[in-house]
């Protein structure tokens, strides 16, 4: 009986905790929802040593990752970004290398509008633009808000 309980707990953790950056994504979502869907500060939400965050929008492939990051990184084999419309991929970089990445659900803060761009850690604060001049509503860099 005890072994079955341990196995069930392990499976539950794999389902809930198994995706890359799950804890970081939960913290980003917490910030987003606590602000009423208004803002996210990645420098506060994401621990660790990173210099910049690069955003890959939904359905990005390895070519898009290379163009955005400035170096090759196999996003397609490490994440589900190539096949998903429901996430944006946040890639944290230091010294030209990926140090962490997060598959973040768009419903918990939509970074798709800034896909294909990188932001220095000190410029990684985003606000929600509900009525953009062009495109869809979503998060934009605080410094780029109109």
N, CA, C and O atoms as a GROMACS GRO file, in nm:
protein
  584
    1UNK      N    1   0.082  -0.119   0.000
    1UNK     CA    2   0.000   0.000   0.000
    1UNK      C    3   0.087   0.126   0.000
    1UNK      O    4   0.061   0.219  -0.075
    2UNK      N    5   0.190   0.128   0.084
    2UNK     CA    6   0.280   0.243   0.093
    2UNK      C    7   0.348   0.269  -0.041
    2UNK      O    8   0.363   0.384  -0.082
    3UNK      N    9   0.391   0.162  -0.110
    3UNK     CA   10   0.457   0.177  -0.240
    3UNK      C   11   0.363   0.239  -0.342
    3UNK      O   12   0.406   0.320  -0.424
    4UNK      N   13   0.235   0.202  -0.337
    4UNK     CA   14   0.138   0.260  -0.430
    4UNK      C   15   0.119   0.409  -0.404
    4UNK      O   16   0.106   0.488  -0.497
    5UNK      N   17   0.118   0.447  -0.277
    5UNK     CA   18   0.103   0.588  -0.242
    5UNK      C   19   0.222   0.668  -0.289
    5UNK      O   20   0.207   0.778  -0.344
    6UNK      N   21   0.342   0.615  -0.269
    6UNK     CA   22   0.464   0.682  -0.315
    6UNK      C   23   0.463   0.695  -0.467
    6UNK      O   24   0.500   0.800  -0.520
    7UNK      N   25   0.421   0.590  -0.536
    7UNK     CA   26   0.415   0.594  -0.682
    7UNK      C   27   0.314   0.699  -0.730
    7UNK      O   28   0.342   0.773  -0.825
    8UNK      N   29   0.200   0.707  -0.665
    8UNK     CA   30   0.099   0.807  -0.701
    8UNK      C   31   0.150   0.948  -0.678
    8UNK      O   32   0.129   1.037  -0.760
    9UNK      N   33   0.217   0.970  -0.566
    9UNK     CA   34   0.274   1.102  -0.538
    9UNK      C   35   0.380   1.138  -0.640
    9UNK      O   36   0.387   1.253  -0.684
   10UNK      N   37   0.462   1.043  -0.679
   10UNK     CA   38   0.566   1.068  -0.779
   10UNK      C   39   0.504   1.105  -0.914
   10UNK      O   40   0.551   1.197  -0.981
   11UNK      N   41   0.398   1.033  -0.953
   11UNK     CA   42   0.331   1.064  -1.078
   11UNK      C   43   0.265   1.201  -1.074
   11UNK      O   44   0.270   1.276  -1.172
   12UNK      N   45   0.205   1.236  -0.962
   12UNK     CA   46   0.142   1.367  -0.948
   12UNK      C   47   0.246   1.478  -0.959
   12UNK      O   48   0.220   1.580  -1.023
   13UNK      N   49   0.361   1.458  -0.899
   13UNK     CA   50   0.467   1.559  -0.907
   13UNK      C   51   0.520   1.571  -1.050
   13UNK      O   52   0.546   1.681  -1.097
   14UNK      N   53   0.535   1.458  -1.117
   14UNK     CA   54   0.580   1.464  -1.256
   14UNK      C   55   0.482   1.541  -1.342
   14UNK      O   56   0.523   1.619  -1.428
   15UNK      N   57   0.354   1.520  -1.320
   15UNK     CA   58   0.253   1.590  -1.399
   15UNK      C   59   0.252   1.739  -1.368
   15UNK      O   60   0.243   1.821  -1.459
   16UNK      N   61   0.262   1.774  -1.241
   16UNK     CA   62   0.252   1.915  -1.201
   16UNK      C   63   0.385   1.987  -1.205
   16UNK      O   64   0.390   2.105  -1.238
   17UNK      N   65   0.491   1.918  -1.171
   17UNK     CA   66   0.620   1.983  -1.154
   17UNK      C   67   0.717   1.953  -1.268
   17UNK      O   68   0.826   2.010  -1.272
   18UNK      N   69   0.680   1.867  -1.359
   18UNK     CA   70   0.773   1.815  -1.456
   18UNK      C   71   0.815   1.910  -1.565
   18UNK      O   72   0.924   1.893  -1.621
   19UNK      N   73   0.735   2.009  -1.599
   19UNK     CA   74   0.775   2.093  -1.710
   19UNK      C   75   0.885   2.189  -1.667
   19UNK      O   76   0.890   2.231  -1.551
   20UNK      N   77   0.974   2.222  -1.761
   20UNK     CA   78   1.086   2.311  -1.726
   20UNK      C   79   1.038   2.443  -1.667
   20UNK      O   80   0.948   2.507  -1.720
   21UNK      N   81   1.100   2.482  -1.556
   21UNK     CA   82   1.070   2.611  -1.496
   21UNK      C   83   0.934   2.623  -1.432
   21UNK      O   84   0.882   2.734  -1.419
   22UNK      N   85   0.873   2.513  -1.392
   22UNK     CA   86   0.736   2.517  -1.338
   22UNK      C   87   0.726   2.611  -1.219
   22UNK      O   88   0.630   2.689  -1.210
   23UNK      N   89   0.822   2.607  -1.128
   23UNK     CA   90   0.815   2.696  -1.011
   23UNK      C   91   0.830   2.842  -1.052
   23UNK      O   92   0.759   2.928  -0.999
   24UNK      N   93   0.918   2.870  -1.143
   24UNK     CA   94   0.938   3.007  -1.191
   24UNK      C   95   0.811   3.055  -1.261
   24UNK      O   96   0.769   3.169  -1.242
   25UNK      N   97   0.752   2.970  -1.343
   25UNK     CA   98   0.629   3.007  -1.411
   25UNK      C   99   0.517   3.037  -1.312
   25UNK      O  100   0.439   3.130  -1.332
   26UNK      N  101   0.509   2.959  -1.204
   26UNK     CA  102   0.409   2.986  -1.101
   26UNK      C  103   0.432   3.123  -1.036
   26UNK      O  104   0.336   3.194  -1.007
   27UNK      N  105   0.558   3.160  -1.015
   27UNK     CA  106   0.588   3.290  -0.954
   27UNK      C  107   0.554   3.404  -1.051
   27UNK      O  108   0.503   3.508  -1.008
   28UNK      N  109   0.581   3.386  -1.179
   28UNK     CA  110   0.544   3.486  -1.279
   28UNK      C  111   0.392   3.501  -1.281
   28UNK      O  112   0.341   3.613  -1.283
   29UNK      N  113   0.320   3.390  -1.281
   29UNK     CA  114   0.173   3.393  -1.281
   29UNK      C  115   0.121   3.460  -1.155
   29UNK      O  116   0.024   3.535  -1.160
   30UNK      N  117   0.184   3.432  -1.042
   30UNK     CA  118   0.142   3.493  -0.915
   30UNK      C  119   0.154   3.645  -0.924
   30UNK      O  120   0.061   3.717  -0.889
   31UNK      N  121   0.268   3.692  -0.972
   31UNK     CA  122   0.287   3.838  -0.989
   31UNK      C  123   0.182   3.896  -1.083
   31UNK      O  124   0.122   4.000  -1.055
   32UNK      N  125   0.162   3.829  -1.194
   32UNK     CA  126   0.068   3.877  -1.295
   32UNK      C  127  -0.074   3.888  -1.237
   32UNK      O  128  -0.141   3.990  -1.255
   33UNK      N  129  -0.119   3.784  -1.169
   33UNK     CA  130  -0.255   3.784  -1.116
   33UNK      C  131  -0.270   3.877  -0.995
   33UNK      O  132  -0.374   3.940  -0.979
   34UNK      N  133  -0.167   3.887  -0.910
   34UNK     CA  134  -0.174   3.980  -0.797
   34UNK      C  135  -0.180   4.126  -0.843
   34UNK      O  136  -0.237   4.211  -0.774
   35UNK      N  137  -0.123   4.154  -0.960
   35UNK     CA  138  -0.127   4.290  -1.013
   35UNK      C  139  -0.256   4.316  -1.092
   35UNK      O  140  -0.271   4.420  -1.155
   36UNK      N  141  -0.347   4.221  -1.088
   36UNK     CA  142  -0.471   4.237  -1.164
   36UNK      C  143  -0.449   4.218  -1.313
   36UNK      O  144  -0.525   4.271  -1.394
   37UNK      N  145  -0.347   4.142  -1.348
   37UNK     CA  146  -0.315   4.121  -1.489
   37UNK      C  147  -0.245   4.240  -1.550
   37UNK      O  148  -0.248   4.260  -1.672
   38UNK      N  149  -0.180   4.319  -1.466
   38UNK     CA  150  -0.120   4.442  -1.514
   38UNK      C  151   0.030   4.443  -1.535
   38UNK      O  152   0.080   4.518  -1.620
   39UNK      N  153   0.104   4.359  -1.460
   39UNK     CA  154   0.249   4.369  -1.472
   39UNK      C  155   0.321   4.244  -1.423
   39UNK      O  156   0.267   4.164  -1.346
   40UNK      N  157   0.446   4.232  -1.470
   40UNK     CA  158   0.537   4.124  -1.429
   40UNK      C  159   0.677   4.183  -1.427
   40UNK      O  160   0.718   4.251  -1.522
   41UNK      N  161   0.752   4.156  -1.320
   41UNK     CA  162   0.892   4.197  -1.313
   41UNK      C  163   0.975   4.069  -1.304
   41UNK      O  164   0.983   4.007  -1.198
   42UNK      N  165   1.037   4.030  -1.415
   42UNK     CA  166   1.111   3.905  -1.418
   42UNK      C  167   1.235   3.908  -1.329
   42UNK      O  168   1.276   3.805  -1.277
   43UNK      N  169   1.295   4.024  -1.312
   43UNK     CA  170   1.412   4.034  -1.225
   43UNK      C  171   1.377   3.994  -1.082
   43UNK      O  172   1.460   3.939  -1.010
   44UNK      N  173   1.254   4.021  -1.041
   44UNK     CA  174   1.208   3.981  -0.907
   44UNK      C  175   1.156   3.838  -0.905
   44UNK      O  176   1.172   3.768  -0.805
   45UNK      N  177   1.094   3.793  -1.014
   45UNK     CA  178   1.029   3.662  -1.017
   45UNK      C  179   1.125   3.547  -1.043
   45UNK      O  180   1.098   3.434  -1.001
   46UNK      N  181   1.236   3.573  -1.111
   46UNK     CA  182   1.323   3.466  -1.157
   46UNK      C  183   1.458   3.473  -1.086
   46UNK      O  184   1.536   3.565  -1.112
   47UNK      N  185   1.485   3.377  -0.998
   47UNK     CA  186   1.613   3.378  -0.927
   47UNK      C  187   1.727   3.334  -1.019
   47UNK      O  188   1.705   3.297  -1.134
   48UNK      N  189   1.845   3.339  -0.967
   48UNK     CA  190   1.960   3.289  -1.040
   48UNK      C  191   2.039   3.399  -1.109
   48UNK      O  192   2.003   3.516  -1.108
   49UNK      N  193   2.146   3.354  -1.168
   49UNK     CA  194   2.238   3.445  -1.236
   49UNK      C  195   2.205   3.447  -1.384
   49UNK      O  196   2.244   3.356  -1.457
   50UNK      N  197   2.135   3.549  -1.429
   50UNK     CA  198   2.109   3.566  -1.570
   50UNK      C  199   2.123   3.714  -1.605
   50UNK      O  200   2.096   3.801  -1.522
   51UNK      N  201   2.166   3.740  -1.727
   51UNK     CA  202   2.191   3.876  -1.773
   51UNK      C  203   2.077   3.929  -1.859
   51UNK      O  204   2.047   4.049  -1.858
   52UNK      N  205   2.015   3.839  -1.934
   52UNK     CA  206   1.906   3.881  -2.020
   52UNK      C  207   1.805   3.769  -2.036
   52UNK      O  208   1.836   3.651  -2.017
   53UNK      N  209   1.683   3.809  -2.070
   53UNK     CA  210   1.578   3.713  -2.101
   53UNK      C  211   1.540   3.734  -2.247
   53UNK      O  212   1.522   3.847  -2.292
   54UNK      N  213   1.529   3.624  -2.319
   54UNK     CA  214   1.486   3.628  -2.458
   54UNK      C  215   1.354   3.554  -2.467
   54UNK      O  216   1.336   3.449  -2.405
   55UNK      N  217   1.262   3.608  -2.544
   55UNK     CA  218   1.128   3.553  -2.553
   55UNK      C  219   1.107   3.491  -2.691
   55UNK      O  220   1.129   3.556  -2.793
   56UNK      N  221   1.063   3.366  -2.690
   56UNK     CA  222   1.023   3.300  -2.814
   56UNK      C  223   0.872   3.284  -2.810
   56UNK      O  224   0.817   3.227  -2.716
   57UNK      N  225   0.806   3.336  -2.912
   57UNK     CA  226   0.661   3.329  -2.918
   57UNK      C  227   0.613   3.191  -2.957
   57UNK      O  228   0.693   3.103  -2.991
   58UNK      N  229   0.482   3.171  -2.953
   58UNK     CA  230   0.423   3.044  -2.988
   58UNK      C  231   0.468   2.995  -3.126
   58UNK      O  232   0.483   3.073  -3.220
   59UNK      N  233   0.490   2.865  -3.134
   59UNK     CA  234   0.528   2.796  -3.258
   59UNK      C  235   0.666   2.835  -3.311
   59UNK      O  236   0.695   2.816  -3.429
   60UNK      N  237   0.751   2.889  -3.225
   60UNK     CA  238   0.888   2.921  -3.266
   60UNK      C  239   0.966   2.792  -3.288
   60UNK      O  240   0.941   2.691  -3.221
   61UNK      N  241   1.058   2.796  -3.382
   61UNK     CA  242   1.142   2.680  -3.410
   61UNK      C  243   1.288   2.711  -3.378
   61UNK      O  244   1.319   2.818  -3.324
   62UNK      N  245   1.377   2.618  -3.411
   62UNK     CA  246   1.518   2.637  -3.380
   62UNK      C  247   1.579   2.756  -3.454
   62UNK      O  248   1.668   2.823  -3.402
   63UNK      N  249   1.532   2.783  -3.576
   63UNK     CA  250   1.582   2.899  -3.650
   63UNK      C  251   1.544   3.028  -3.578
   63UNK      O  252   1.624   3.120  -3.569
   64UNK      N  253   1.421   3.035  -3.528
   64UNK     CA  254   1.378   3.153  -3.453
   64UNK      C  255   1.458   3.166  -3.325
   64UNK      O  256   1.494   3.278  -3.285
   65UNK      N  257   1.487   3.055  -3.260
   65UNK     CA  258   1.568   3.058  -3.138
   65UNK      C  259   1.708   3.112  -3.169
   65UNK      O  260   1.759   3.197  -3.096
   66UNK      N  261   1.768   3.064  -3.276
   66UNK     CA  262   1.902   3.110  -3.315
   66UNK      C  263   1.900   3.259  -3.349
   66UNK      O  264   1.989   3.334  -3.306
   67UNK      N  265   1.799   3.302  -3.424
   67UNK     CA  266   1.789   3.444  -3.461
   67UNK      C  267   1.771   3.532  -3.338
   67UNK      O  268   1.829   3.640  -3.329
   68UNK      N  269   1.690   3.487  -3.244
   68UNK     CA  270   1.662   3.567  -3.124
   68UNK      C  271   1.780   3.567  -3.027
   68UNK      O  272   1.820   3.673  -2.978
   69UNK      N  273   1.834   3.448  -3.000
   69UNK     CA  274   1.942   3.435  -2.901
   69UNK      C  275   2.077   3.483  -2.955
   69UNK      O  276   2.161   3.530  -2.878
   70UNK      N  277   2.096   3.471  -3.084
   70UNK     CA  278   2.226   3.505  -3.142
   70UNK      C  279   2.322   3.388  -3.142
   70UNK      O  280   2.439   3.404  -3.177
   71UNK      N  281   2.275   3.271  -3.102
   71UNK     CA  282   2.354   3.148  -3.104
   71UNK      C  283   2.258   3.030  -3.113
   71UNK      O  284   2.139   3.044  -3.084
   72UNK      N  285   2.309   2.915  -3.152
   72UNK     CA  286   2.225   2.796  -3.166
   72UNK      C  287   2.184   2.737  -3.032
   72UNK      O  288   2.265   2.726  -2.940
   73UNK      N  289   2.058   2.700  -3.024
   73UNK     CA  290   2.005   2.632  -2.904
   73UNK      C  291   1.885   2.551  -2.949
   73UNK      O  292   1.796   2.604  -3.016
   74UNK      N  293   1.880   2.424  -2.914
   74UNK     CA  294   1.777   2.335  -2.963
   74UNK      C  295   1.648   2.346  -2.881
   74UNK      O  296   1.621   2.262  -2.795
   75UNK      N  297   1.572   2.449  -2.907
   75UNK     CA  298   1.445   2.472  -2.838
   75UNK      C  299   1.344   2.363  -2.871
   75UNK      O  300   1.262   2.328  -2.786
   76UNK      N  301   1.348   2.311  -2.992
   76UNK     CA  302   1.250   2.212  -3.034
   76UNK      C  303   1.261   2.082  -2.957
   76UNK      O  304   1.159   2.020  -2.927
   77UNK      N  305   1.382   2.038  -2.923
   77UNK     CA  306   1.395   1.912  -2.850
   77UNK      C  307   1.380   1.930  -2.698
   77UNK      O  308   1.347   1.835  -2.628
   78UNK      N  309   1.403   2.051  -2.649
   78UNK     CA  310   1.396   2.075  -2.504
   78UNK      C  311   1.259   2.121  -2.456
   78UNK      O  312   1.227   2.108  -2.338
   79UNK      N  313   1.177   2.176  -2.548
   79UNK     CA  314   1.050   2.236  -2.509
   79UNK      C  315   0.940   2.198  -2.608
   79UNK      O  316   0.965   2.132  -2.708
   80UNK      N  317   0.820   2.241  -2.578
   80UNK     CA  318   0.707   2.218  -2.669
   80UNK      C  319   0.670   2.344  -2.747
   80UNK      O  320   0.560   2.351  -2.803
   81UNK      N  321   0.758   2.444  -2.752
   81UNK     CA  322   0.727   2.572  -2.814
   81UNK      C  323   0.691   2.558  -2.962
   81UNK      O  324   0.605   2.631  -3.012
   82UNK      N  325   0.754   2.468  -3.032
   82UNK     CA  326   0.731   2.451  -3.176
   82UNK      C  327   0.587   2.412  -3.207
   82UNK      O  328   0.534   2.448  -3.312
   83UNK      N  329   0.523   2.339  -3.117
   83UNK     CA  330   0.390   2.285  -3.145
   83UNK      C  331   0.280   2.350  -3.063
   83UNK      O  332   0.165   2.309  -3.074
   84UNK      N  333   0.312   2.449  -2.982
   84UNK     CA  334   0.212   2.503  -2.891
   84UNK      C  335   0.179   2.650  -2.919
   84UNK      O  336   0.267   2.732  -2.941
   85UNK      N  337   0.051   2.679  -2.916
   85UNK     CA  338   0.001   2.816  -2.923
   85UNK      C  339  -0.024   2.870  -2.782
   85UNK      O  340  -0.047   2.990  -2.766
   86UNK      N  341  -0.018   2.785  -2.682
   86UNK     CA  342  -0.059   2.820  -2.546
   86UNK      C  343   0.052   2.872  -2.457
   86UNK      O  344   0.027   2.915  -2.344
   87UNK      N  345   0.176   2.870  -2.506
   87UNK     CA  346   0.288   2.912  -2.423
   87UNK      C  347   0.377   3.011  -2.498
   87UNK      O  348   0.376   3.018  -2.621
   88UNK      N  349   0.454   3.084  -2.421
   88UNK     CA  350   0.570   3.158  -2.471
   88UNK      C  351   0.689   3.096  -2.399
   88UNK      O  352   0.674   3.049  -2.286
   89UNK      N  353   0.803   3.097  -2.461
   89UNK     CA  354   0.923   3.042  -2.400
   89UNK      C  355   1.013   3.156  -2.356
   89UNK      O  356   1.055   3.237  -2.438
   90UNK      N  357   1.043   3.161  -2.228
   90UNK     CA  358   1.134   3.261  -2.173
   90UNK      C  359   1.268   3.193  -2.154
   90UNK      O  360   1.278   3.094  -2.080
   91UNK      N  361   1.371   3.244  -2.219
   91UNK     CA  362   1.504   3.184  -2.216
   91UNK      C  363   1.598   3.281  -2.146
   91UNK      O  364   1.616   3.394  -2.191
   92UNK      N  365   1.659   3.236  -2.037
   92UNK     CA  366   1.746   3.321  -1.956
   92UNK      C  367   1.891   3.290  -1.992
   92UNK      O  368   1.934   3.175  -1.991
   93UNK      N  369   1.966   3.396  -2.023
   93UNK     CA  370   2.099   3.384  -2.080
   93UNK      C  371   2.201   3.457  -1.995
   93UNK      O  372   2.175   3.565  -1.942
   94UNK      N  373   2.318   3.396  -1.983
   94UNK     CA  374   2.434   3.461  -1.920
   94UNK      C  375   2.559   3.423  -1.998
   94UNK      O  376   2.580   3.305  -2.028
   95UNK      N  377   2.640   3.520  -2.029
   95UNK     CA  378   2.766   3.497  -2.102
   95UNK      C  379   2.745   3.415  -2.229
   95UNK      O  380   2.826   3.328  -2.261
   96UNK      N  381   2.637   3.443  -2.301
   96UNK     CA  382   2.612   3.376  -2.427
   96UNK      C  383   2.568   3.231  -2.416
   96UNK      O  384   2.578   3.156  -2.513
   97UNK      N  385   2.520   3.190  -2.298
   97UNK     CA  386   2.473   3.053  -2.278
   97UNK      C  387   2.339   3.054  -2.206
   97UNK      O  388   2.313   3.140  -2.123
   98UNK      N  389   2.256   2.958  -2.240
   98UNK     CA  390   2.127   2.942  -2.173
   98UNK      C  391   2.152   2.886  -2.033
   98UNK      O  392   2.213   2.781  -2.018
   99UNK      N  393   2.103   2.958  -1.931
   99UNK     CA  394   2.117   2.911  -1.794
   99UNK      C  395   1.985   2.860  -1.736
   99UNK      O  396   1.984   2.788  -1.636
  100UNK      N  397   1.874   2.896  -1.800
  100UNK     CA  398   1.744   2.848  -1.757
  100UNK      C  399   1.643   2.882  -1.866
  100UNK      O  400   1.667   2.969  -1.950
  101UNK      N  401   1.531   2.813  -1.863
  101UNK     CA  402   1.422   2.846  -1.956
  101UNK      C  403   1.290   2.803  -1.894
  101UNK      O  404   1.284   2.712  -1.811
  102UNK      N  405   1.184   2.872  -1.938
  102UNK     CA  406   1.053   2.852  -1.879
  102UNK      C  407   0.948   2.848  -1.989
  102UNK      O  408   0.941   2.940  -2.071
  103UNK      N  409   0.868   2.743  -1.992
  103UNK     CA  410   0.750   2.739  -2.078
  103UNK      C  411   0.638   2.804  -1.997
  103UNK      O  412   0.588   2.746  -1.902
  104UNK      N  413   0.600   2.926  -2.037
  104UNK     CA  414   0.504   2.999  -1.957
  104UNK      C  415   0.369   3.008  -2.028
  104UNK      O  416   0.362   3.054  -2.142
  105UNK      N  417   0.260   2.965  -1.961
  105UNK     CA  418   0.127   2.971  -2.023
  105UNK      C  419   0.085   3.115  -2.051
  105UNK      O  420   0.098   3.202  -1.965
  106UNK      N  421   0.035   3.139  -2.170
  106UNK     CA  422  -0.005   3.274  -2.209
  106UNK      C  423  -0.121   3.326  -2.124
  106UNK      O  424  -0.136   3.447  -2.108
  107UNK      N  425  -0.203   3.237  -2.070
  107UNK     CA  426  -0.316   3.279  -1.987
  107UNK      C  427  -0.270   3.341  -1.855
  107UNK      O  428  -0.347   3.410  -1.788
  108UNK      N  429  -0.144   3.318  -1.817
  108UNK     CA  430  -0.090   3.370  -1.692
  108UNK      C  431   0.009   3.484  -1.714
  108UNK      O  432   0.098   3.506  -1.633
  109UNK      N  433  -0.007   3.554  -1.824
  109UNK     CA  434   0.081   3.665  -1.863
  109UNK      C  435   0.133   3.636  -2.002
  109UNK      O  436   0.222   3.552  -2.019
  110UNK      N  437   0.079   3.703  -2.102
  110UNK     CA  438   0.109   3.671  -2.241
  110UNK      C  439   0.228   3.752  -2.293
  110UNK      O  440   0.218   3.872  -2.317
  111UNK      N  441   0.340   3.684  -2.309
  111UNK     CA  442   0.463   3.745  -2.358
  111UNK      C  443   0.476   3.738  -2.511
  111UNK      O  444   0.578   3.779  -2.566
  112UNK      N  445   0.374   3.686  -2.580
  112UNK     CA  446   0.385   3.664  -2.724
  112UNK      C  447   0.413   3.792  -2.802
  112UNK      O  448   0.480   3.788  -2.906
  113UNK      N  449   0.365   3.905  -2.755
  113UNK     CA  450   0.388   4.032  -2.827
  113UNK      C  451   0.535   4.070  -2.832
  113UNK      O  452   0.577   4.144  -2.921
  114UNK      N  453   0.613   4.022  -2.739
  114UNK     CA  454   0.756   4.055  -2.738
  114UNK      C  455   0.841   3.937  -2.785
  114UNK      O  456   0.962   3.933  -2.762
  115UNK      N  457   0.776   3.841  -2.850
  115UNK     CA  458   0.849   3.726  -2.904
  115UNK      C  459   0.954   3.771  -3.005
  115UNK      O  460   0.931   3.864  -3.083
  116UNK      N  461   1.068   3.705  -3.002
  116UNK     CA  462   1.176   3.739  -3.093
  116UNK      C  463   1.266   3.850  -3.043
  116UNK      O  464   1.351   3.901  -3.117
  117UNK      N  465   1.248   3.890  -2.915
  117UNK     CA  466   1.328   3.998  -2.859
  117UNK      C  467   1.395   3.953  -2.729
  117UNK      O  468   1.350   3.860  -2.662
  118UNK      N  469   1.504   4.021  -2.695
  118UNK     CA  470   1.575   3.997  -2.570
  118UNK      C  471   1.576   4.126  -2.488
  118UNK      O  472   1.574   4.236  -2.543
  119UNK      N  473   1.579   4.109  -2.356
  119UNK     CA  474   1.576   4.222  -2.264
  119UNK      C  475   1.680   4.200  -2.154
  119UNK      O  476   1.690   4.091  -2.097
  120UNK      N  477   1.757   4.304  -2.126
  120UNK     CA  478   1.852   4.298  -2.016
  120UNK      C  479   1.776   4.278  -1.886
  120UNK      O  480   1.661   4.318  -1.874
  121UNK      N  481   1.841   4.217  -1.788
  121UNK     CA  482   1.775   4.190  -1.659
  121UNK      C  483   1.715   4.318  -1.600
  121UNK      O  484   1.603   4.316  -1.549
  122UNK      N  485   1.789   4.428  -1.607
  122UNK     CA  486   1.740   4.552  -1.549
  122UNK      C  487   1.626   4.615  -1.630
  122UNK      O  488   1.566   4.713  -1.587
  123UNK      N  489   1.597   4.560  -1.747
  123UNK     CA  490   1.486   4.609  -1.830
  123UNK      C  491   1.380   4.501  -1.849
  123UNK      O  492   1.306   4.502  -1.948
  124UNK      N  493   1.371   4.407  -1.754
  124UNK     CA  494   1.281   4.292  -1.770
  124UNK      C  495   1.152   4.309  -1.691
  124UNK      O  496   1.099   4.213  -1.634
  125UNK      N  497   1.102   4.430  -1.689
  125UNK     CA  498   0.973   4.459  -1.627
  125UNK      C  499   0.872   4.482  -1.739
  125UNK      O  500   0.896   4.561  -1.830
  126UNK      N  501   0.759   4.414  -1.730
  126UNK     CA  502   0.660   4.417  -1.836
  126UNK      C  503   0.524   4.461  -1.783
  126UNK      O  504   0.489   4.434  -1.668
  127UNK      N  505   0.450   4.531  -1.868
  127UNK     CA  506   0.315   4.576  -1.833
  127UNK      C  507   0.219   4.528  -1.942
  127UNK      O  508   0.259   4.505  -2.057
  128UNK      N  509   0.094   4.513  -1.904
  128UNK     CA  510  -0.008   4.467  -1.997
  128UNK      C  511  -0.061   4.585  -2.078
  128UNK      O  512  -0.102   4.687  -2.022
  129UNK      N  513  -0.059   4.571  -2.210
  129UNK     CA  514  -0.116   4.671  -2.299
  129UNK      C  515  -0.247   4.613  -2.352
  129UNK      O  516  -0.247   4.529  -2.442
  130UNK      N  517  -0.357   4.658  -2.295
  130UNK     CA  518  -0.489   4.603  -2.328
  130UNK      C  519  -0.543   4.653  -2.461
  130UNK      O  520  -0.623   4.586  -2.526
  131UNK      N  521  -0.498   4.772  -2.503
  131UNK     CA  522  -0.549   4.832  -2.627
  131UNK      C  523  -0.430   4.880  -2.711
  131UNK      O  524  -0.404   5.000  -2.719
  132UNK      N  525  -0.359   4.786  -2.773
  132UNK     CA  526  -0.243   4.827  -2.852
  132UNK      C  527  -0.284   4.896  -2.982
  132UNK      O  528  -0.393   4.873  -3.034
  133UNK      N  529  -0.196   4.980  -3.032
  133UNK     CA  530  -0.222   5.048  -3.159
  133UNK      C  531  -0.232   4.945  -3.272
  133UNK      O  532  -0.312   4.961  -3.364
  134UNK      N  533  -0.152   4.841  -3.264
  134UNK     CA  534  -0.157   4.730  -3.360
  134UNK      C  535  -0.137   4.600  -3.285
  134UNK      O  536  -0.076   4.599  -3.178
  135UNK      N  537  -0.187   4.492  -3.339
  135UNK     CA  538  -0.165   4.360  -3.281
  135UNK      C  539  -0.261   4.328  -3.167
  135UNK      O  540  -0.360   4.397  -3.146
  136UNK      N  541  -0.227   4.222  -3.095
  136UNK     CA  542  -0.309   4.169  -2.987
  136UNK      C  543  -0.269   4.228  -2.853
  136UNK      O  544  -0.155   4.271  -2.836
  137UNK      N  545  -0.360   4.230  -2.758
  137UNK     CA  546  -0.325   4.271  -2.621
  137UNK      C  547  -0.220   4.174  -2.564
  137UNK      O  548  -0.214   4.059  -2.604
  138UNK      N  549  -0.140   4.221  -2.471
  138UNK     CA  550  -0.042   4.136  -2.407
  138UNK      C  551   0.064   4.218  -2.335
  138UNK      O  552   0.056   4.341  -2.330
  139UNK      N  553   0.160   4.149  -2.280
  139UNK     CA  554   0.268   4.214  -2.206
  139UNK      C  555   0.368   4.278  -2.302
  139UNK      O  556   0.403   4.220  -2.405
  140UNK      N  557   0.412   4.397  -2.267
  140UNK     CA  558   0.517   4.467  -2.340
  140UNK      C  559   0.617   4.519  -2.238
  140UNK      O  560   0.585   4.534  -2.120
  141UNK      N  561   0.738   4.547  -2.285
  141UNK     CA  562   0.840   4.601  -2.195
  141UNK      C  563   0.791   4.734  -2.138
  141UNK      O  564   0.738   4.817  -2.211
  142UNK      N  565   0.810   4.753  -2.008
  142UNK     CA  566   0.765   4.876  -1.943
  142UNK      C  567   0.821   4.999  -2.015
  142UNK      O  568   0.751   5.100  -2.026
  143UNK      N  569   0.943   4.992  -2.062
  143UNK     CA  570   1.005   5.106  -2.129
  143UNK      C  571   0.947   5.131  -2.267
  143UNK      O  572   0.963   5.240  -2.322
  144UNK      N  573   0.879   5.032  -2.325
  144UNK     CA  574   0.826   5.046  -2.461
  144UNK      C  575   0.679   5.084  -2.463
  144UNK      O  576   0.620   5.100  -2.570
  145UNK      N  577   0.619   5.097  -2.346
  145UNK     CA  578   0.475   5.126  -2.341
  145UNK      C  579   0.449   5.264  -2.400
  145UNK      O  580   0.524   5.359  -2.379
  146UNK      N  581   0.340   5.272  -2.474
  146UNK     CA  582   0.307   5.400  -2.538
  146UNK      C  583   0.246   5.496  -2.444
  146UNK      O  584   0.212   5.608  -2.483
   0.00000   0.00000   0.00000
